[in-house]
Amino acid sequence: MKKLSCQQCNGQNLKAKLATYPIMMGEKQINIGRVSVRECLDCHELMPAEKGQEKIGIHYKTGGNVSLGNKSSA
């Protein structure tokens, strides 16, 4: 199994955690809460883990409009 390294500094001192992850949609920044990421303890870069990538992908597909439950407007 290949050891993971930081995309920014190539450091291998990574820590898994849940964090708020910012994405840009056009010129607007959207902060996605509770994304599974790996944080580089050398440069503090956040890299989404596989489950985090899935959550980010859902926000891109919906244009950032993710709601819980079925609420219909009358």
mmJSON file of the N, C-alpha and C atoms, coordinates in Angstrom:
{"data_MODEL":{"atom_site":{
"group_PDB":["ATOM","ATOM","ATOM","ATOM","ATOM","ATOM","ATOM","ATOM","ATOM","ATOM","ATOM","ATOM","ATOM","ATOM","ATOM","ATOM","ATOM","ATOM","ATOM","ATOM","ATOM","ATOM","ATOM","ATOM","ATOM","ATOM","ATOM","ATOM","ATOM","ATOM","ATOM","ATOM","ATOM","ATOM","ATOM","ATOM","ATOM","ATOM","ATOM","ATOM","ATOM","ATOM","ATOM","ATOM","ATOM","ATOM","ATOM","ATOM","ATOM","ATOM","ATOM","ATOM","ATOM","ATOM","ATOM","ATOM","ATOM","ATOM","ATOM","ATOM","ATOM","ATOM","ATOM","ATOM","ATOM","ATOM","ATOM","ATOM","ATOM","ATOM","ATOM","ATOM","ATOM","ATOM","ATOM","ATOM","ATOM","ATOM","ATOM","ATOM","ATOM","ATOM","ATOM","ATOM","ATOM","ATOM","ATOM","ATOM","ATOM","ATOM","ATOM","ATOM","ATOM","ATOM","ATOM","ATOM","ATOM","ATOM","ATOM","ATOM","ATOM","ATOM","ATOM","ATOM","ATOM","ATOM","ATOM","ATOM","ATOM","ATOM","ATOM","ATOM","ATOM","ATOM","ATOM","ATOM","ATOM","ATOM","ATOM","ATOM","ATOM","ATOM","ATOM","ATOM","ATOM","ATOM","ATOM","ATOM","ATOM","ATOM","ATOM","ATOM","ATOM","ATOM","ATOM","ATOM","ATOM","ATOM","ATOM","ATOM","ATOM","ATOM","ATOM","ATOM","ATOM","ATOM","ATOM","ATOM","ATOM","ATOM","ATOM","ATOM","ATOM","ATOM","ATOM","ATOM","ATOM","ATOM","ATOM","ATOM","ATOM","ATOM","ATOM","ATOM","ATOM","ATOM","ATOM","ATOM","ATOM","ATOM","ATOM","ATOM","ATOM","ATOM","ATOM","ATOM","ATOM","ATOM","ATOM","ATOM","ATOM","ATOM","ATOM","ATOM","ATOM","ATOM","ATOM","ATOM","ATOM","ATOM","ATOM","ATOM","ATOM","ATOM","ATOM","ATOM","ATOM","ATOM","ATOM","ATOM","ATOM","ATOM","ATOM","ATOM","ATOM","ATOM","ATOM","ATOM","ATOM","ATOM","ATOM","ATOM","ATOM","ATOM","ATOM","ATOM","ATOM","ATOM","ATOM","ATOM","ATOM","ATOM"],
"id":[1,2,3,4,5,6,7,8,9,10,11,12,13,14,15,16,17,18,19,20,21,22,23,24,25,26,27,28,29,30,31,32,33,34,35,36,37,38,39,40,41,42,43,44,45,46,47,48,49,50,51,52,53,54,55,56,57,58,59,60,61,62,63,64,65,66,67,68,69,70,71,72,73,74,75,76,77,78,79,80,81,82,83,84,85,86,87,88,89,90,91,92,93,94,95,96,97,98,99,100,101,102,103,104,105,106,107,108,109,110,111,112,113,114,115,116,117,118,119,120,121,122,123,124,125,126,127,128,129,130,131,132,133,134,135,136,137,138,139,140,141,142,143,144,145,146,147,148,149,150,151,152,153,154,155,156,157,158,159,160,161,162,163,164,165,166,167,168,169,170,171,172,173,174,175,176,177,178,179,180,181,182,183,184,185,186,187,188,189,190,191,192,193,194,195,196,197,198,199,200,201,202,203,204,205,206,207,208,209,210,211,212,213,214,215,216,217,218,219,220,221,222],
"type_symbol":["N","C","C","N","C","C","N","C","C","N","C","C","N","C","C","N","C","C","N","C","C","N","C","C","N","C","C","N","C","C","N","C","C","N","C","C","N","C","C","N","C","C","N","C","C","N","C","C","N","C","C","N","C","C","N","C","C","N","C","C","N","C","C","N","C","C","N","C","C","N","C","C","N","C","C","N","C","C","N","C","C","N","C","C","N","C","C","N","C","C","N","C","C","N","C","C","N","C","C","N","C","C","N","C","C","N","C","C","N","C","C","N","C","C","N","C","C","N","C","C","N","C","C","N","C","C","N","C","C","N","C","C","N","C","C","N","C","C","N","C","C","N","C","C","N","C","C","N","C","C","N","C","C","N","C","C","N","C","C","N","C","C","N","C","C","N","C","C","N","C","C","N","C","C","N","C","C","N","C","C","N","C","C","N","C","C","N","C","C","N","C","C","N","C","C","N","C","C","N","C","C","N","C","C","N","C","C","N","C","C","N","C","C","N","C","C","N","C","C","N","C","C"],
"label_atom_id":["N","CA","C","N","CA","C","N","CA","C","N","CA","C","N","CA","C","N","CA","C","N","CA","C","N","CA","C","N","CA","C","N","CA","C","N","CA","C","N","CA","C","N","CA","C","N","CA","C","N","CA","C","N","CA","C","N","CA","C","N","CA","C","N","CA","C","N","CA","C","N","CA","C","N","CA","C","N","CA","C","N","CA","C","N","CA","C","N","CA","C","N","CA","C","N","CA","C","N","CA","C","N","CA","C","N","CA","C","N","CA","C","N","CA","C","N","CA","C","N","CA","C","N","CA","C","N","CA","C","N","CA","C","N","CA","C","N","CA","C","N","CA","C","N","CA","C","N","CA","C","N","CA","C","N","CA","C","N","CA","C","N","CA","C","N","CA","C","N","CA","C","N","CA","C","N","CA","C","N","CA","C","N","CA","C","N","CA","C","N","CA","C","N","CA","C","N","CA","C","N","CA","C","N","CA","C","N","CA","C","N","CA","C","N","CA","C","N","CA","C","N","CA","C","N","CA","C","N","CA","C","N","CA","C","N","CA","C","N","CA","C","N","CA","C","N","CA","C","N","CA","C","N","CA","C","N","CA","C"],
"label_alt_id":[null,null,null,null,null,null,null,null,null,null,null,null,null,null,null,null,null,null,null,null,null,null,null,null,null,null,null,null,null,null,null,null,null,null,null,null,null,null,null,null,null,null,null,null,null,null,null,null,null,null,null,null,null,null,null,null,null,null,null,null,null,null,null,null,null,null,null,null,null,null,null,null,null,null,null,null,null,null,null,null,null,null,null,null,null,null,null,null,null,null,null,null,null,null,null,null,null,null,null,null,null,null,null,null,null,null,null,null,null,null,null,null,null,null,null,null,null,null,null,null,null,null,null,null,null,null,null,null,null,null,null,null,null,null,null,null,null,null,null,null,null,null,null,null,null,null,null,null,null,null,null,null,null,null,null,null,null,null,null,null,null,null,null,null,null,null,null,null,null,null,null,null,null,null,null,null,null,null,null,null,null,null,null,null,null,null,null,null,null,null,null,null,null,null,null,null,null,null,null,null,null,null,null,null,null,null,null,null,null,null,null,null,null,null,null,null,null,null,null,null,null,null],
"label_comp_id":["MET","MET","MET","LYS","LYS","LYS","LYS","LYS","LYS","LEU","LEU","LEU","SER","SER","SER","CYS","CYS","CYS","GLN","GLN","GLN","GLN","GLN","GLN","CYS","CYS","CYS","ASN","ASN","ASN","GLY","GLY","GLY","GLN","GLN","GLN","ASN","ASN","ASN","LEU","LEU","LEU","LYS","LYS","LYS","ALA","ALA","ALA","LYS","LYS","LYS","LEU","LEU","LEU","ALA","ALA","ALA","THR","THR","THR","TYR","TYR","TYR","PRO","PRO","PRO","ILE","ILE","ILE","MET","MET","MET","MET","MET","MET","GLY","GLY","GLY","GLU","GLU","GLU","LYS","LYS","LYS","GLN","GLN","GLN","ILE","ILE","ILE","ASN","ASN","ASN","ILE","ILE","ILE","GLY","GLY","GLY","ARG","ARG","ARG","VAL","VAL","VAL","SER","SER","SER","VAL","VAL","VAL","ARG","ARG","ARG","GLU","GLU","GLU","CYS","CYS","CYS","LEU","LEU","LEU","ASP","ASP","ASP","CYS","CYS","CYS","HIS","HIS","HIS","GLU","GLU","GLU","LEU","LEU","LEU","MET","MET","MET","PRO","PRO","PRO","ALA","ALA","ALA","GLU","GLU","GLU","LYS","LYS","LYS","GLY","GLY","GLY","GLN","GLN","GLN","GLU","GLU","GLU","LYS","LYS","LYS","ILE","ILE","ILE","GLY","GLY","GLY","ILE","ILE","ILE","HIS","HIS","HIS","TYR","TYR","TYR","LYS","LYS","LYS","THR","THR","THR","GLY","GLY","GLY","GLY","GLY","GLY","ASN","ASN","ASN","VAL","VAL","VAL","SER","SER","SER","LEU","LEU","LEU","GLY","GLY","GLY","ASN","ASN","ASN","LYS","LYS","LYS","SER","SER","SER","SER","SER","SER","ALA","ALA","ALA"],
"label_asym_id":["A","A","A","A","A","A","A","A","A","A","A","A","A","A","A","A","A","A","A","A","A","A","A","A","A","A","A","A","A","A","A","A","A","A","A","A","A","A","A","A","A","A","A","A","A","A","A","A","A","A","A","A","A","A","A","A","A","A","A","A","A","A","A","A","A","A","A","A","A","A","A","A","A","A","A","A","A","A","A","A","A","A","A","A","A","A","A","A","A","A","A","A","A","A","A","A","A","A","A","A","A","A","A","A","A","A","A","A","A","A","A","A","A","A","A","A","A","A","A","A","A","A","A","A","A","A","A","A","A","A","A","A","A","A","A","A","A","A","A","A","A","A","A","A","A","A","A","A","A","A","A","A","A","A","A","A","A","A","A","A","A","A","A","A","A","A","A","A","A","A","A","A","A","A","A","A","A","A","A","A","A","A","A","A","A","A","A","A","A","A","A","A","A","A","A","A","A","A","A","A","A","A","A","A","A","A","A","A","A","A","A","A","A","A","A","A","A","A","A","A","A","A"],
"label_entity_id":["1","1","1","1","1","1","1","1","1","1","1","1","1","1","1","1","1","1","1","1","1","1","1","1","1","1","1","1","1","1","1","1","1","1","1","1","1","1","1","1","1","1","1","1","1","1","1","1","1","1","1","1","1","1","1","1","1","1","1","1","1","1","1","1","1","1","1","1","1","1","1","1","1","1","1","1","1","1","1","1","1","1","1","1","1","1","1","1","1","1","1","1","1","1","1","1","1","1","1","1","1","1","1","1","1","1","1","1","1","1","1","1","1","1","1","1","1","1","1","1","1","1","1","1","1","1","1","1","1","1","1","1","1","1","1","1","1","1","1","1","1","1","1","1","1","1","1","1","1","1","1","1","1","1","1","1","1","1","1","1","1","1","1","1","1","1","1","1","1","1","1","1","1","1","1","1","1","1","1","1","1","1","1","1","1","1","1","1","1","1","1","1","1","1","1","1","1","1","1","1","1","1","1","1","1","1","1","1","1","1","1","1","1","1","1","1","1","1","1","1","1","1"],
"label_seq_id":[1,1,1,2,2,2,3,3,3,4,4,4,5,5,5,6,6,6,7,7,7,8,8,8,9,9,9,10,10,10,11,11,11,12,12,12,13,13,13,14,14,14,15,15,15,16,16,16,17,17,17,18,18,18,19,19,19,20,20,20,21,21,21,22,22,22,23,23,23,24,24,24,25,25,25,26,26,26,27,27,27,28,28,28,29,29,29,30,30,30,31,31,31,32,32,32,33,33,33,34,34,34,35,35,35,36,36,36,37,37,37,38,38,38,39,39,39,40,40,40,41,41,41,42,42,42,43,43,43,44,44,44,45,45,45,46,46,46,47,47,47,48,48,48,49,49,49,50,50,50,51,51,51,52,52,52,53,53,53,54,54,54,55,55,55,56,56,56,57,57,57,58,58,58,59,59,59,60,60,60,61,61,61,62,62,62,63,63,63,64,64,64,65,65,65,66,66,66,67,67,67,68,68,68,69,69,69,70,70,70,71,71,71,72,72,72,73,73,73,74,74,74],
"pdbx_PDB_ins_code":[null,null,null,null,null,null,null,null,null,null,null,null,null,null,null,null,null,null,null,null,null,null,null,null,null,null,null,null,null,null,null,null,null,null,null,null,null,null,null,null,null,null,null,null,null,null,null,null,null,null,null,null,null,null,null,null,null,null,null,null,null,null,null,null,null,null,null,null,null,null,null,null,null,null,null,null,null,null,null,null,null,null,null,null,null,null,null,null,null,null,null,null,null,null,null,null,null,null,null,null,null,null,null,null,null,null,null,null,null,null,null,null,null,null,null,null,null,null,null,null,null,null,null,null,null,null,null,null,null,null,null,null,null,null,null,null,null,null,null,null,null,null,null,null,null,null,null,null,null,null,null,null,null,null,null,null,null,null,null,null,null,null,null,null,null,null,null,null,null,null,null,null,null,null,null,null,null,null,null,null,null,null,null,null,null,null,null,null,null,null,null,null,null,null,null,null,null,null,null,null,null,null,null,null,null,null,null,null,null,null,null,null,null,null,null,null,null,null,null,null,null,null],
"Cartn_x":[0.843,0.0,0.883,0.576,1.362,1.035,2.057,1.855,1.429,0.397,-0.119,0.836,0.862,1.676,0.896,1.308,0.659,0.845,-0.222,-0.163,0.607,0.682,1.33,2.839,3.231,4.641,5.282,4.502,4.955,5.267,4.828,5.011,4.152,4.588,3.859,3.262,3.286,2.746,1.3,0.352,-1.04,-1.927,-2.998,-3.942,-5.36,-6.127,-7.518,-8.389,-9.345,-10.253,-11.458,-12.463,-13.607,-13.402,-13.63,-13.394,-14.338,-14.49,-15.201,-14.272,-14.781,-13.944,-14.528,-13.754,-14.265,-14.126,-15.164,-15.075,-15.521,-15.049,-15.466,-16.477,-17.609,-18.614,-18.801,-18.155,-18.118,-17.237,-17.782,-17.03,-17.436,-18.284,-18.8,-18.117,-17.673,-17.086,-18.177,-18.24,-19.189,-18.392,-18.731,-18.066,-18.931,-18.371,-19.08,-18.652,-19.607,-19.307,-19.11,-18.299,-18.059,-17.627,-16.578,-16.006,-14.836,-14.779,-13.68,-12.43,-11.409,-10.175,-8.946,-7.839,-6.534,-5.806,-5.329,-4.599,-3.117,-2.332,-0.88,-0.436,0.269,0.71,1.946,2.511,3.664,3.222,2.305,1.89,0.41,-0.34,-1.753,-2.686,-2.262,-3.119,-4.202,-5.448,-6.543,-6.794,-6.797,-7.032,-8.217,-9.293,-10.469,-10.143,-10.653,-10.544,-11.625,-11.711,-12.67,-14.107,-14.512,-15.869,-16.06,-15.01,-15.084,-15.275,-14.613,-14.77,-16.216,-16.833,-18.228,-19.136,-18.922,-19.748,-19.558,-18.335,-18.053,-18.724,-18.666,-19.299,-20.793,-21.45,-22.889,-23.174,-22.338,-22.542,-22.349,-21.378,-21.186,-22.386,-22.915,-24.046,-25.303,-25.492,-26.7,-26.5,-25.328,-25.063,-24.963,-24.652,-24.517,-25.817,-26.923,-28.243,-28.609,-28.062,-28.347,-29.219,-30.374,-31.246,-31.573,-31.957,-32.312,-33.822,-34.318,-35.76,-36.439,-37.722,-38.512,-39.419,-39.003,-39.809,-40.288,-41.57,-42.099,-42.688,-42.545,-43.105,-44.503,-45.397,-46.813,-47.106],
"Cartn_y":[-1.189,0.0,1.245,2.163,3.389,4.341,4.887,5.84,7.182,7.772,9.049,10.181,11.197,12.368,13.624,14.721,16.007,16.467,16.986,17.49,18.807,19.523,20.834,20.728,19.998,19.989,18.595,17.569,16.176,15.597,16.267,15.74,14.496,13.611,12.373,12.323,13.438,13.524,14.02,13.087,13.439,12.964,13.722,13.379,13.422,12.35,12.305,13.067,13.866,14.615,15.065,15.575,16.213,17.715,18.398,19.844,20.531,21.834,22.642,22.832,22.551,22.608,23.635,24.654,25.677,25.24,25.525,25.319,26.603,26.827,27.99,27.54,28.2,27.963,29.287,29.402,30.686,31.617,32.747,33.705,33.636,32.663,32.543,31.395,31.646,30.59,29.965,28.637,27.896,27.033,27.097,26.274,25.05,23.875,22.622,22.08,21.836,21.381,19.881,19.457,18.06,17.203,17.659,16.902,16.08,14.813,13.941,14.336,14.812,15.288,14.697,14.855,14.587,15.921,16.259,17.519,17.219,17.942,17.829,18.59,17.929,18.576,19.445,19.404,20.25,21.611,21.595,22.859,23.177,22.287,22.453,22.489,21.923,21.761,20.728,20.982,20.035,19.319,17.985,17.178,16.26,16.391,15.548,14.065,13.254,11.804,11.34,10.04,9.514,9.915,9.732,10.12,11.633,12.386,13.841,14.276,13.587,13.889,13.664,12.591,12.306,13.448,13.915,14.998,16.279,16.589,17.776,17.645,16.447,16.203,16.453,16.069,16.314,17.807,18.602,20.055,20.648,20.146,20.638,20.298,19.08,18.652,19.463,19.828,20.556,22.071,22.515,23.948,24.542,23.702,24.167,24.209,23.849,23.885,22.491,22.106,20.805,21.02,20.372,20.481,19.092,19.004,17.731,17.606,16.429,16.197,16.677,16.359,16.774,17.924,19.105,20.287,20.852,20.936,21.489,22.868,23.731,25.069,25.092,25.779,25.796,26.968],
"Cartn_z":[0.0,0.0,0.0,-0.913,-1.041,0.103,0.731,1.826,1.238,1.831,1.362,1.73,0.871,1.167,0.81,1.381,1.168,-0.276,-0.861,-2.232,-2.309,-1.201,-1.168,-0.925,0.138,0.535,0.495,0.1,0.065,1.437,2.491,3.84,4.038,4.93,5.172,6.575,7.273,8.62,8.519,8.242,8.009,9.148,9.406,10.467,9.888,10.096,9.639,10.619,10.081,10.934,10.133,10.819,10.191,10.284,9.178,9.173,8.198,8.353,7.378,6.197,4.989,3.792,2.819,2.432,1.516,0.05,-0.741,-2.19,-2.869,-4.075,-4.851,-5.9,-5.938,-6.964,-7.689,-8.832,-9.525,-8.72,-8.361,-7.54,-6.075,-5.729,-4.373,-3.637,-2.414,-1.588,-0.734,-0.748,0.073,1.03,2.314,3.324,3.598,3.348,3.568,4.923,5.781,7.137,7.232,8.176,8.528,7.339,6.653,5.543,6.09,5.691,6.093,5.307,6.022,5.379,6.065,5.391,5.991,6.049,7.243,7.415,7.501,6.7,6.79,8.035,8.917,10.153,9.933,8.717,8.401,7.842,6.833,6.2,6.409,7.074,7.419,6.21,5.094,3.92,4.241,3.815,3.996,2.678,2.725,1.541,1.807,1.025,1.263,1.106,2.033,1.93,0.951,0.7,-0.274,0.066,1.316,1.73,1.646,1.931,1.816,0.377,-0.555,-1.987,-2.415,-1.894,-2.225,-1.755,-0.544,-0.001,-0.805,-1.178,-1.984,-3.349,-3.932,-5.223,-5.19,-4.095,-3.948,-3.975,-3.315,-3.302,-4.696,-5.467,-6.827,-7.703,-7.574,-8.399,-8.107,-6.853,-6.469,-6.484,-6.846,-6.86,-5.478,-4.485,-3.117,-2.359,-3.02,-2.379,-1.889,-0.762,-0.181,1.037,1.062,2.225,2.725,3.969,4.564,4.607,4.268,4.301,3.042,2.931,1.787,2.188,1.858,2.155,0.817,0.658,-0.578,-0.298,-1.268,-1.092,-1.661,-0.982,-1.39,-2.282],
"occupancy":[1.0,1.0,1.0,1.0,1.0,1.0,1.0,1.0,1.0,1.0,1.0,1.0,1.0,1.0,1.0,1.0,1.0,1.0,1.0,1.0,1.0,1.0,1.0,1.0,1.0,1.0,1.0,1.0,1.0,1.0,1.0,1.0,1.0,1.0,1.0,1.0,1.0,1.0,1.0,1.0,1.0,1.0,1.0,1.0,1.0,1.0,1.0,1.0,1.0,1.0,1.0,1.0,1.0,1.0,1.0,1.0,1.0,1.0,1.0,1.0,1.0,1.0,1.0,1.0,1.0,1.0,1.0,1.0,1.0,1.0,1.0,1.0,1.0,1.0,1.0,1.0,1.0,1.0,1.0,1.0,1.0,1.0,1.0,1.0,1.0,1.0,1.0,1.0,1.0,1.0,1.0,1.0,1.0,1.0,1.0,1.0,1.0,1.0,1.0,1.0,1.0,1.0,1.0,1.0,1.0,1.0,1.0,1.0,1.0,1.0,1.0,1.0,1.0,1.0,1.0,1.0,1.0,1.0,1.0,1.0,1.0,1.0,1.0,1.0,1.0,1.0,1.0,1.0,1.0,1.0,1.0,1.0,1.0,1.0,1.0,1.0,1.0,1.0,1.0,1.0,1.0,1.0,1.0,1.0,1.0,1.0,1.0,1.0,1.0,1.0,1.0,1.0,1.0,1.0,1.0,1.0,1.0,1.0,1.0,1.0,1.0,1.0,1.0,1.0,1.0,1.0,1.0,1.0,1.0,1.0,1.0,1.0,1.0,1.0,1.0,1.0,1.0,1.0,1.0,1.0,1.0,1.0,1.0,1.0,1.0,1.0,1.0,1.0,1.0,1.0,1.0,1.0,1.0,1.0,1.0,1.0,1.0,1.0,1.0,1.0,1.0,1.0,1.0,1.0,1.0,1.0,1.0,1.0,1.0,1.0,1.0,1.0,1.0,1.0,1.0,1.0,1.0,1.0,1.0,1.0,1.0,1.0],
"B_iso_or_equiv":[0.0,0.0,0.0,0.0,0.0,0.0,0.0,0.0,0.0,0.0,0.0,0.0,0.0,0.0,0.0,0.0,0.0,0.0,0.0,0.0,0.0,0.0,0.0,0.0,0.0,0.0,0.0,0.0,0.0,0.0,0.0,0.0,0.0,0.0,0.0,0.0,0.0,0.0,0.0,0.0,0.0,0.0,0.0,0.0,0.0,0.0,0.0,0.0,0.0,0.0,0.0,0.0,0.0,0.0,0.0,0.0,0.0,0.0,0.0,0.0,0.0,0.0,0.0,0.0,0.0,0.0,0.0,0.0,0.0,0.0,0.0,0.0,0.0,0.0,0.0,0.0,0.0,0.0,0.0,0.0,0.0,0.0,0.0,0.0,0.0,0.0,0.0,0.0,0.0,0.0,0.0,0.0,0.0,0.0,0.0,0.0,0.0,0.0,0.0,0.0,0.0,0.0,0.0,0.0,0.0,0.0,0.0,0.0,0.0,0.0,0.0,0.0,0.0,0.0,0.0,0.0,0.0,0.0,0.0,0.0,0.0,0.0,0.0,0.0,0.0,0.0,0.0,0.0,0.0,0.0,0.0,0.0,0.0,0.0,0.0,0.0,0.0,0.0,0.0,0.0,0.0,0.0,0.0,0.0,0.0,0.0,0.0,0.0,0.0,0.0,0.0,0.0,0.0,0.0,0.0,0.0,0.0,0.0,0.0,0.0,0.0,0.0,0.0,0.0,0.0,0.0,0.0,0.0,0.0,0.0,0.0,0.0,0.0,0.0,0.0,0.0,0.0,0.0,0.0,0.0,0.0,0.0,0.0,0.0,0.0,0.0,0.0,0.0,0.0,0.0,0.0,0.0,0.0,0.0,0.0,0.0,0.0,0.0,0.0,0.0,0.0,0.0,0.0,0.0,0.0,0.0,0.0,0.0,0.0,0.0,0.0,0.0,0.0,0.0,0.0,0.0,0.0,0.0,0.0,0.0,0.0,0.0],
"pdbx_formal_charge":[null,null,null,null,null,null,null,null,null,null,null,null,null,null,null,null,null,null,null,null,null,null,null,null,null,null,null,null,null,null,null,null,null,null,null,null,null,null,null,null,null,null,null,null,null,null,null,null,null,null,null,null,null,null,null,null,null,null,null,null,null,null,null,null,null,null,null,null,null,null,null,null,null,null,null,null,null,null,null,null,null,null,null,null,null,null,null,null,null,null,null,null,null,null,null,null,null,null,null,null,null,null,null,null,null,null,null,null,null,null,null,null,null,null,null,null,null,null,null,null,null,null,null,null,null,null,null,null,null,null,null,null,null,null,null,null,null,null,null,null,null,null,null,null,null,null,null,null,null,null,null,null,null,null,null,null,null,null,null,null,null,null,null,null,null,null,null,null,null,null,null,null,null,null,null,null,null,null,null,null,null,null,null,null,null,null,null,null,null,null,null,null,null,null,null,null,null,null,null,null,null,null,null,null,null,null,null,null,null,null,null,null,null,null,null,null,null,null,null,null,null,null],
"auth_seq_id":[1,1,1,2,2,2,3,3,3,4,4,4,5,5,5,6,6,6,7,7,7,8,8,8,9,9,9,10,10,10,11,11,11,12,12,12,13,13,13,14,14,14,15,15,15,16,16,16,17,17,17,18,18,18,19,19,19,20,20,20,21,21,21,22,22,22,23,23,23,24,24,24,25,25,25,26,26,26,27,27,27,28,28,28,29,29,29,30,30,30,31,31,31,32,32,32,33,33,33,34,34,34,35,35,35,36,36,36,37,37,37,38,38,38,39,39,39,40,40,40,41,41,41,42,42,42,43,43,43,44,44,44,45,45,45,46,46,46,47,47,47,48,48,48,49,49,49,50,50,50,51,51,51,52,52,52,53,53,53,54,54,54,55,55,55,56,56,56,57,57,57,58,58,58,59,59,59,60,60,60,61,61,61,62,62,62,63,63,63,64,64,64,65,65,65,66,66,66,67,67,67,68,68,68,69,69,69,70,70,70,71,71,71,72,72,72,73,73,73,74,74,74],
"auth_comp_id":["MET","MET","MET","LYS","LYS","LYS","LYS","LYS","LYS","LEU","LEU","LEU","SER","SER","SER","CYS","CYS","CYS","GLN","GLN","GLN","GLN","GLN","GLN","CYS","CYS","CYS","ASN","ASN","ASN","GLY","GLY","GLY","GLN","GLN","GLN","ASN","ASN","ASN","LEU","LEU","LEU","LYS","LYS","LYS","ALA","ALA","ALA","LYS","LYS","LYS","LEU","LEU","LEU","ALA","ALA","ALA","THR","THR","THR","TYR","TYR","TYR","PRO","PRO","PRO","ILE","ILE","ILE","MET","MET","MET","MET","MET","MET","GLY","GLY","GLY","GLU","GLU","GLU","LYS","LYS","LYS","GLN","GLN","GLN","ILE","ILE","ILE","ASN","ASN","ASN","ILE","ILE","ILE","GLY","GLY","GLY","ARG","ARG","ARG","VAL","VAL","VAL","SER","SER","SER","VAL","VAL","VAL","ARG","ARG","ARG","GLU","GLU","GLU","CYS","CYS","CYS","LEU","LEU","LEU","ASP","ASP","ASP","CYS","CYS","CYS","HIS","HIS","HIS","GLU","GLU","GLU","LEU","LEU","LEU","MET","MET","MET","PRO","PRO","PRO","ALA","ALA","ALA","GLU","GLU","GLU","LYS","LYS","LYS","GLY","GLY","GLY","GLN","GLN","GLN","GLU","GLU","GLU","LYS","LYS","LYS","ILE","ILE","ILE","GLY","GLY","GLY","ILE","ILE","ILE","HIS","HIS","HIS","TYR","TYR","TYR","LYS","LYS","LYS","THR","THR","THR","GLY","GLY","GLY","GLY","GLY","GLY","ASN","ASN","ASN","VAL","VAL","VAL","SER","SER","SER","LEU","LEU","LEU","GLY","GLY","GLY","ASN","ASN","ASN","LYS","LYS","LYS","SER","SER","SER","SER","SER","SER","ALA","ALA","ALA"],
"auth_asym_id":["A","A","A","A","A","A","A","A","A","A","A","A","A","A","A","A","A","A","A","A","A","A","A","A","A","A","A","A","A","A","A","A","A","A","A","A","A","A","A","A","A","A","A","A","A","A","A","A","A","A","A","A","A","A","A","A","A","A","A","A","A","A","A","A","A","A","A","A","A","A","A","A","A","A","A","A","A","A","A","A","A","A","A","A","A","A","A","A","A","A","A","A","A","A","A","A","A","A","A","A","A","A","A","A","A","A","A","A","A","A","A","A","A","A","A","A","A","A","A","A","A","A","A","A","A","A","A","A","A","A","A","A","A","A","A","A","A","A","A","A","A","A","A","A","A","A","A","A","A","A","A","A","A","A","A","A","A","A","A","A","A","A","A","A","A","A","A","A","A","A","A","A","A","A","A","A","A","A","A","A","A","A","A","A","A","A","A","A","A","A","A","A","A","A","A","A","A","A","A","A","A","A","A","A","A","A","A","A","A","A","A","A","A","A","A","A","A","A","A","A","A","A"],
"auth_atom_id":["N","CA","C","N","CA","C","N","CA","C","N","CA","C","N","CA","C","N","CA","C","N","CA","C","N","CA","C","N","CA","C","N","CA","C","N","CA","C","N","CA","C","N","CA","C","N","CA","C","N","CA","C","N","CA","C","N","CA","C","N","CA","C","N","CA","C","N","CA","C","N","CA","C","N","CA","C","N","CA","C","N","CA","C","N","CA","C","N","CA","C","N","CA","C","N","CA","C","N","CA","C","N","CA","C","N","CA","C","N","CA","C","N","CA","C","N","CA","C","N","CA","C","N","CA","C","N","CA","C","N","CA","C","N","CA","C","N","CA","C","N","CA","C","N","CA","C","N","CA","C","N","CA","C","N","CA","C","N","CA","C","N","CA","C","N","CA","C","N","CA","C","N","CA","C","N","CA","C","N","CA","C","N","CA","C","N","CA","C","N","CA","C","N","CA","C","N","CA","C","N","CA","C","N","CA","C","N","CA","C","N","CA","C","N","CA","C","N","CA","C","N","CA","C","N","CA","C","N","CA","C","N","CA","C","N","CA","C","N","CA","C","N","CA","C","N","CA","C","N","CA","C","N","CA","C","N","CA","C"],
"pdbx_PDB_model_num":[1,1,1,1,1,1,1,1,1,1,1,1,1,1,1,1,1,1,1,1,1,1,1,1,1,1,1,1,1,1,1,1,1,1,1,1,1,1,1,1,1,1,1,1,1,1,1,1,1,1,1,1,1,1,1,1,1,1,1,1,1,1,1,1,1,1,1,1,1,1,1,1,1,1,1,1,1,1,1,1,1,1,1,1,1,1,1,1,1,1,1,1,1,1,1,1,1,1,1,1,1,1,1,1,1,1,1,1,1,1,1,1,1,1,1,1,1,1,1,1,1,1,1,1,1,1,1,1,1,1,1,1,1,1,1,1,1,1,1,1,1,1,1,1,1,1,1,1,1,1,1,1,1,1,1,1,1,1,1,1,1,1,1,1,1,1,1,1,1,1,1,1,1,1,1,1,1,1,1,1,1,1,1,1,1,1,1,1,1,1,1,1,1,1,1,1,1,1,1,1,1,1,1,1,1,1,1,1,1,1,1,1,1,1,1,1,1,1,1,1,1,1]
}}}
